[in-house]
Amino acid sequence: MAGPVLQVERLTGAGFAAFGDVIAVEGSRHYTINDGHAERHHDLARVDVAEDDGRPLINIFRATPWPLPLRIAMVERHPLSSQAFIPLAPARFLLVVAAPGDAPRPTTLRAFVTDGSQGVNYARGTWHHPVLALDRVTDFLVVDRGGPGENCDVISFGDAAPTVDWPPATAR
């Protein structure tokens, strides 16, 4: 049984709001600091760590593009924290997400593509596929949670796994 085909949407703050924050300079609240030598783009995402013995972690993930066609065999969520991905150099990446809550069905997944300058912060409990670099090996600054407790739930879709329309049919 073949799963659904996910159409890829352009990443916008409004379109992604149900899943977390878009991290971008464009349109952000900002002000000048350091005697006029820097511009601070302020409070771009909510770092959400469960109120226990957890603490924020700062990591670098090096992601290799997945083979095409892209089949979404699984998704994961982090019930104890948010998780932010910020590319360290301009690079587009793909997001496959579903709203927090019970295990999603393949038909409830949504796919977004960044513009190369955006990062994302998945809200606590948001279902998502692991990072999907598109054009080349890409390094990401990742902010998430360390500490006690299980902070990664994974589900598999089996034969119902959807595929992502990438590159979009209109671009082929």
Steps between C-alpha positions, in 0.01 A plus 500: 500500500647835398470796733399854410720752317583810705500830311777734622402846623721809525592553866330803660443594863123485460501165316734339754349651819319180603836315508737759653696810402674608179841639592584781258637853496237616251213663687652442845503742793846654510708782644852638483756394765876514559537873427333459162721213383237225522130451443327268747210302351327425826311201643461307175374175653376364830744248649269270695663255744285297741508631856709222649871430502526569126719768349542655156764336277679665209611251233619492141339240273664428162221386268543315170220520241273194491457305175207589275216428469462587866286249689392607850525168683488651850460814709609586851405747772666641810241511782731676747634784286502708188772435241653772280692451172697795357723444194851636560530611135224585254334170411147390424359207691173312503263464796237229540277560802174416675330671792575397859270236644431137422703320234424665165361326194703538178218714356543759778866572423602831343823583316678837482819623334714778647638783289862436604513775764236362739525266795217340696416425860269199533256554788506244780324182383489591128539190284776543240731308274872520588684786330482488119788683330418560133781628282819397681643385832390769745603587856220607736518665839247299704356612834312233693485336842735286703417332829303213649186356345409365158492790254457324166195307385515338156224353283532314170250512214582163343332447161296821542815716499446812289743640246592865458450670165862617476611656286145624441332361191464856368880537504575177308 
